[in-house]
Amino acid sequence: MEHQQELDTQGLYCPEPVMMLHGVVRKMKPGEVVKITATDPSTERDIPKFCNFLGHPLLKAEQDGELYFYWVQKKAS
């Protein structure tokens, strides 16, 4: 999936991945997409909650072994 930003949070645990995501999204332009790579299983709960709470669309989520991938789009302003 096309994305403009990448965020690698491998090896980090809650709440660091979501805190880092918040910082990246803040700097993005509306409509841009960030791809997040994570190893913390709690991101399966935390990233969708982040998206719902702040209104950013979670375009896709998938798992490949111990890796979790998420594509989050910054909401229109």
Secondary structure, DSSP 4 states (H G I P E B T S, - for coil): ---SEEEE-TT--TTHHHHHHHHHHHHSPTT-EEEEEE--TTHHHHHHHHHHHHT--EEEEEEETTEEEEEEEPPP-
